[in-house]
Each structure stands twice: as structure tokens, then as C-alpha cells.
Amino acid sequence: MSWTSANGREITDEMIDRWRKSYEQGKFPEDGRTVGGVIIGRPPLSTDKSPAHGTPS
């Protein structure tokens, strides 16, 4: 099975499995790419209604 990402890249089950194995070993996948810097902290919860997370007050 495969999917197309927002930027047009095809994502396959094999790619996801390879990434999962790398991450479980604490490694970055060989074909991995980042789109930005590392952000320290937890992502907002789906129930978080604070303006700091983009939800209007």
C-alpha cells in the first residue's frame, strides 16, 4: 500500500517499516529528511483550548 504526502512524495509501507525500525533503535533513517528544527516540549493536546496553541479564546 502507498500514500502520497502533501508535497507529492510517495510513502510506502516498506518505507514506514524501515523508519520504524530506525527510530526504535534511536537512529535517524538513512533516507530521512527534516523540514525544520527540533522543537523541545510536548505538542498541544487535542483538548487544549489555550490561545497559545492556535485556538481562539
PyMOL commands that place a pseudoatom at each C-alpha (Angstrom):
pseudoatom trace, name=CA, resn=MET, resi=1, chain=A, elem=C, hetatm=0, pos=[0.000, 0.000, 0.000]
pseudoatom trace, name=CA, resn=SER, resi=2, chain=A, elem=C, hetatm=0, pos=[1.183, 3.560, -0.565]
pseudoatom trace, name=CA, resn=TRP, resi=3, chain=A, elem=C, hetatm=0, pos=[0.115, 7.135, 0.092]
pseudoatom trace, name=CA, resn=THR, resi=4, chain=A, elem=C, hetatm=0, pos=[1.017, 10.489, -1.401]
pseudoatom trace, name=CA, resn=SER, resi=5, chain=A, elem=C, hetatm=0, pos=[2.228, 13.150, 1.031]
pseudoatom trace, name=CA, resn=ALA, resi=6, chain=A, elem=C, hetatm=0, pos=[1.236, 16.821, 0.845]
pseudoatom trace, name=CA, resn=ASN, resi=7, chain=A, elem=C, hetatm=0, pos=[4.435, 17.589, -1.072]
pseudoatom trace, name=CA, resn=GLY, resi=8, chain=A, elem=C, hetatm=0, pos=[3.808, 14.791, -3.590]
pseudoatom trace, name=CA, resn=ARG, resi=9, chain=A, elem=C, hetatm=0, pos=[6.256, 12.222, -2.174]
pseudoatom trace, name=CA, resn=GLU, resi=10, chain=A, elem=C, hetatm=0, pos=[5.045, 8.628, -2.310]
pseudoatom trace, name=CA, resn=ILE, resi=11, chain=A, elem=C, hetatm=0, pos=[5.102, 6.910, 1.102]
pseudoatom trace, name=CA, resn=THR, resi=12, chain=A, elem=C, hetatm=0, pos=[5.048, 3.108, 1.101]
pseudoatom trace, name=CA, resn=ASP, resi=13, chain=A, elem=C, hetatm=0, pos=[4.508, 0.502, 3.796]
pseudoatom trace, name=CA, resn=GLU, resi=14, chain=A, elem=C, hetatm=0, pos=[8.132, -0.556, 3.303]
pseudoatom trace, name=CA, resn=MET, resi=15, chain=A, elem=C, hetatm=0, pos=[9.345, 2.996, 3.981]
pseudoatom trace, name=CA, resn=ILE, resi=16, chain=A, elem=C, hetatm=0, pos=[7.264, 3.240, 7.140]
pseudoatom trace, name=CA, resn=ASP, resi=17, chain=A, elem=C, hetatm=0, pos=[8.588, -0.105, 8.359]
pseudoatom trace, name=CA, resn=ARG, resi=18, chain=A, elem=C, hetatm=0, pos=[12.199, 0.989, 7.685]
pseudoatom trace, name=CA, resn=TRP, resi=19, chain=A, elem=C, hetatm=0, pos=[11.631, 4.287, 9.550]
pseudoatom trace, name=CA, resn=ARG, resi=20, chain=A, elem=C, hetatm=0, pos=[10.006, 2.487, 12.483]
pseudoatom trace, name=CA, resn=LYS, resi=21, chain=A, elem=C, hetatm=0, pos=[12.960, 0.109, 12.824]
pseudoatom trace, name=CA, resn=SER, resi=22, chain=A, elem=C, hetatm=0, pos=[15.433, 3.009, 12.753]
pseudoatom trace, name=CA, resn=TYR, resi=23, chain=A, elem=C, hetatm=0, pos=[13.508, 5.065, 15.310]
pseudoatom trace, name=CA, resn=GLU, resi=24, chain=A, elem=C, hetatm=0, pos=[13.176, 2.064, 17.643]
pseudoatom trace, name=CA, resn=GLN, resi=25, chain=A, elem=C, hetatm=0, pos=[16.973, 1.797, 17.601]
pseudoatom trace, name=CA, resn=GLY, resi=26, chain=A, elem=C, hetatm=0, pos=[17.346, 5.517, 18.309]
pseudoatom trace, name=CA, resn=LYS, resi=27, chain=A, elem=C, hetatm=0, pos=[18.649, 6.266, 14.818]
pseudoatom trace, name=CA, resn=PHE, resi=28, chain=A, elem=C, hetatm=0, pos=[17.515, 8.643, 12.086]
pseudoatom trace, name=CA, resn=PRO, resi=29, chain=A, elem=C, hetatm=0, pos=[16.560, 6.756, 8.902]
pseudoatom trace, name=CA, resn=GLU, resi=30, chain=A, elem=C, hetatm=0, pos=[19.147, 6.827, 6.092]
pseudoatom trace, name=CA, resn=ASP, resi=31, chain=A, elem=C, hetatm=0, pos=[16.659, 8.353, 3.651]
pseudoatom trace, name=CA, resn=GLY, resi=32, chain=A, elem=C, hetatm=0, pos=[15.150, 10.619, 6.289]
pseudoatom trace, name=CA, resn=ARG, resi=33, chain=A, elem=C, hetatm=0, pos=[14.747, 14.335, 5.841]
pseudoatom trace, name=CA, resn=THR, resi=34, chain=A, elem=C, hetatm=0, pos=[13.669, 17.049, 8.195]
pseudoatom trace, name=CA, resn=VAL, resi=35, chain=A, elem=C, hetatm=0, pos=[11.600, 20.086, 7.346]
pseudoatom trace, name=CA, resn=GLY, resi=36, chain=A, elem=C, hetatm=0, pos=[12.622, 22.164, 10.339]
pseudoatom trace, name=CA, resn=GLY, resi=37, chain=A, elem=C, hetatm=0, pos=[14.460, 22.319, 13.589]
pseudoatom trace, name=CA, resn=VAL, resi=38, chain=A, elem=C, hetatm=0, pos=[13.810, 20.305, 16.697]
pseudoatom trace, name=CA, resn=ILE, resi=39, chain=A, elem=C, hetatm=0, pos=[11.090, 21.732, 18.931]
pseudoatom trace, name=CA, resn=ILE, resi=40, chain=A, elem=C, hetatm=0, pos=[11.548, 20.924, 22.604]
pseudoatom trace, name=CA, resn=GLY, resi=41, chain=A, elem=C, hetatm=0, pos=[8.406, 20.135, 24.584]
pseudoatom trace, name=CA, resn=ARG, resi=42, chain=A, elem=C, hetatm=0, pos=[5.177, 18.281, 24.162]
pseudoatom trace, name=CA, resn=PRO, resi=43, chain=A, elem=C, hetatm=0, pos=[2.741, 19.008, 21.364]
pseudoatom trace, name=CA, resn=PRO, resi=44, chain=A, elem=C, hetatm=0, pos=[-0.600, 20.503, 22.398]
pseudoatom trace, name=CA, resn=LEU, resi=45, chain=A, elem=C, hetatm=0, pos=[-3.338, 18.093, 23.395]
pseudoatom trace, name=CA, resn=SER, resi=46, chain=A, elem=C, hetatm=0, pos=[-6.390, 17.949, 21.140]
pseudoatom trace, name=CA, resn=THR, resi=47, chain=A, elem=C, hetatm=0, pos=[-8.425, 19.140, 24.132]
pseudoatom trace, name=CA, resn=ASP, resi=48, chain=A, elem=C, hetatm=0, pos=[-6.122, 22.128, 24.804]
pseudoatom trace, name=CA, resn=LYS, resi=49, chain=A, elem=C, hetatm=0, pos=[-8.114, 25.323, 24.192]
pseudoatom trace, name=CA, resn=SER, resi=50, chain=A, elem=C, hetatm=0, pos=[-5.432, 27.888, 25.065]
pseudoatom trace, name=CA, resn=PRO, resi=51, chain=A, elem=C, hetatm=0, pos=[-4.702, 30.689, 22.538]
pseudoatom trace, name=CA, resn=ALA, resi=52, chain=A, elem=C, hetatm=0, pos=[-1.037, 29.704, 22.641]
pseudoatom trace, name=CA, resn=HIS, resi=53, chain=A, elem=C, hetatm=0, pos=[-1.960, 26.635, 20.596]
pseudoatom trace, name=CA, resn=GLY, resi=54, chain=A, elem=C, hetatm=0, pos=[-3.857, 28.478, 17.880]
pseudoatom trace, name=CA, resn=THR, resi=55, chain=A, elem=C, hetatm=0, pos=[-7.362, 28.127, 19.276]
pseudoatom trace, name=CA, resn=PRO, resi=56, chain=A, elem=C, hetatm=0, pos=[-9.234, 31.444, 19.539]
pseudoatom trace, name=CA, resn=SER, resi=57, chain=A, elem=C, hetatm=0, pos=[-10.132, 32.467, 23.085]
for i in range(1, 57): cmd.bond("trace and resi %d" % i, "trace and resi %d" % (i + 1))
show_as sticks, trace
zoom trace
